[in-house]
Structure formats: structure tokens, C-alpha cells
């Protein structure tokens, strides 16, 4: 997929990844739910960035990388963790 994008557009200016939030409060969250949030929010950003970082460096201006939170991050319930 990364190579297809670079082949079609020739460069990458912005790499934007998305985070998730959990519907459970921290007190009610089990380990599997915690691992899912971490896998998407941390591993997802790492994996996407890793695929494109060499291309971004070769472009001499690097480009931008951003990670966007979920729209509900500002509407968390007490005890809930942001994504």
C-alpha cells in the first residue's frame, strides 16, 4: 500500500494516524481492552511511520506526522482514559 501511494503521488507531505478511546472506565477495563488501545494507539503510529520515514527523510524536508485523537476525547466520563 505504501509503495502504491508513493508510486501514484511521488511524495508524502503529511502522515496522519488515528487513535481510539475505550468505552470502559479505567477501573472496569480488562487487560485485553488495555492492550487493544495500546496496540492501535502506539503500535499503529509506529508501524505507519516506520513504513514512510525513509521516504520522508529522502525528500529533504521531511514532511509532517500527526496523530489525531478521537472526537470524544473532550467528552470523557470520570475515570475514562483518552485515546
BADO-80866 format. One record per residue (C-alpha): residue number from 1; x, y, z negated. Coordinates in nm, 2 decimals, always signed. Each point is the difference from the previous one (the first is absolute). Example, Ala and Ser with C-alpha at 12.3 -4.5 7.8 and 13.67 -1.06 7.14 Angstrom:
# BADO-80866
<pt pos="1" u="+1.23" v="-0.45" w="-0.78"/>
<pt pos="2" u="+0.14" v="+0.34" w="+0.07"/>
END
This chain:
# BADO-80866
<pt pos="1" u="+0.00" v="+0.00" w="+0.00"/>
<pt pos="2" u="+0.28" v="+0.25" w="-0.09"/>
<pt pos="3" u="+0.18" v="-0.07" w="+0.33"/>
<pt pos="4" u="-0.32" v="+0.05" w="+0.19"/>
<pt pos="5" u="-0.06" v="+0.33" w="-0.16"/>
<pt pos="6" u="+0.36" v="+0.12" w="+0.07"/>
<pt pos="7" u="-0.02" v="-0.13" w="+0.36"/>
<pt pos="8" u="-0.32" v="+0.19" w="+0.07"/>
<pt pos="9" u="+0.08" v="+0.33" w="-0.18"/>
<pt pos="10" u="+0.38" v="-0.01" w="-0.01"/>
<pt pos="11" u="+0.04" v="+0.14" w="-0.35"/>
<pt pos="12" u="-0.16" v="+0.02" w="-0.34"/>
<pt pos="13" u="-0.06" v="+0.34" w="-0.17"/>
<pt pos="14" u="-0.22" v="-0.10" w="-0.29"/>
<pt pos="15" u="-0.03" v="-0.33" w="-0.19"/>
<pt pos="16" u="-0.31" v="+0.00" w="-0.21"/>
<pt pos="17" u="-0.09" v="-0.29" w="-0.23"/>
<pt pos="18" u="-0.31" v="-0.05" w="-0.22"/>
<pt pos="19" u="-0.04" v="-0.10" w="-0.36"/>
<pt pos="20" u="-0.28" v="-0.16" w="-0.18"/>
<pt pos="21" u="-0.16" v="+0.03" w="-0.35"/>
<pt pos="22" u="-0.14" v="-0.28" w="-0.21"/>
<pt pos="23" u="-0.37" v="+0.00" w="-0.10"/>
<pt pos="24" u="+0.10" v="-0.14" w="-0.34"/>
<pt pos="25" u="+0.12" v="+0.20" w="-0.30"/>
<pt pos="26" u="+0.34" v="-0.09" w="-0.12"/>
<pt pos="27" u="-0.14" v="-0.18" w="-0.31"/>
<pt pos="28" u="-0.21" v="-0.23" w="+0.23"/>
<pt pos="29" u="+0.26" v="-0.05" w="+0.27"/>
<pt pos="30" u="+0.14" v="-0.34" w="+0.04"/>
<pt pos="31" u="+0.35" v="-0.08" w="+0.13"/>
<pt pos="32" u="-0.12" v="-0.10" w="+0.34"/>
<pt pos="33" u="-0.17" v="+0.33" w="+0.05"/>
<pt pos="34" u="+0.30" v="+0.19" w="-0.12"/>
<pt pos="35" u="+0.23" v="-0.19" w="+0.24"/>
<pt pos="36" u="-0.24" v="+0.08" w="+0.29"/>
<pt pos="37" u="+0.02" v="+0.37" w="-0.07"/>
<pt pos="38" u="+0.38" v="-0.01" w="-0.03"/>
<pt pos="39" u="+0.03" v="-0.21" w="+0.31"/>
<pt pos="40" u="-0.20" v="+0.25" w="+0.21"/>
<pt pos="41" u="+0.12" v="+0.32" w="-0.16"/>
<pt pos="42" u="+0.37" v="-0.09" w="-0.03"/>
<pt pos="43" u="+0.08" v="-0.29" w="+0.23"/>
<pt pos="44" u="-0.22" v="+0.15" w="+0.28"/>
<pt pos="45" u="+0.19" v="+0.33" w="+0.00"/>
<pt pos="46" u="+0.33" v="-0.18" w="-0.01"/>
<pt pos="47" u="-0.08" v="-0.23" w="+0.28"/>
<pt pos="48" u="-0.14" v="+0.27" w="+0.23"/>
<pt pos="49" u="+0.29" v="+0.23" w="-0.07"/>
<pt pos="50" u="+0.26" v="-0.27" w="+0.05"/>
<pt pos="51" u="-0.14" v="-0.08" w="+0.35"/>
<pt pos="52" u="+0.04" v="+0.36" w="+0.11"/>
<pt pos="53" u="+0.29" v="+0.15" w="-0.20"/>
<pt pos="54" u="+0.27" v="-0.07" w="+0.26"/>
<pt pos="55" u="-0.20" v="+0.16" w="+0.27"/>
<pt pos="56" u="-0.07" v="+0.30" w="-0.21"/>
<pt pos="57" u="+0.37" v="+0.04" w="-0.09"/>
<pt pos="58" u="+0.11" v="-0.04" w="+0.37"/>
<pt pos="59" u="-0.24" v="+0.29" w="+0.09"/>
<pt pos="60" u="+0.24" v="+0.24" w="-0.18"/>
<pt pos="61" u="-0.28" v="+0.18" w="-0.17"/>
<pt pos="62" u="-0.14" v="-0.30" w="-0.20"/>
<pt pos="63" u="-0.37" v="+0.08" w="+0.01"/>
<pt pos="64" u="-0.23" v="-0.01" w="-0.30"/>
<pt pos="65" u="-0.12" v="-0.28" w="-0.22"/>
<pt pos="66" u="-0.30" v="+0.04" w="-0.22"/>
<pt pos="67" u="-0.22" v="-0.22" w="-0.22"/>
<pt pos="68" u="-0.36" v="+0.09" w="-0.03"/>
<pt pos="69" u="-0.21" v="-0.08" w="-0.30"/>
<pt pos="70" u="-0.36" v="-0.12" w="-0.01"/>
<pt pos="71" u="-0.27" v="+0.27" w="+0.01"/>
<pt pos="72" u="-0.12" v="-0.11" w="-0.34"/>
<pt pos="73" u="+0.34" v="+0.07" w="-0.17"/>
<pt pos="74" u="-0.15" v="+0.33" w="-0.12"/>
<pt pos="75" u="-0.31" v="-0.18" w="-0.13"/>
<pt pos="76" u="+0.15" v="-0.26" w="-0.23"/>
<pt pos="77" u="-0.19" v="-0.14" w="-0.29"/>
<pt pos="78" u="+0.16" v="+0.00" w="-0.35"/>
<pt pos="79" u="+0.26" v="-0.27" w="-0.01"/>
<pt pos="80" u="+0.02" v="-0.04" w="+0.38"/>
<pt pos="81" u="+0.34" v="+0.02" w="+0.18"/>
<pt pos="82" u="+0.05" v="+0.21" w="+0.32"/>
<pt pos="83" u="+0.10" v="-0.18" w="+0.32"/>
END
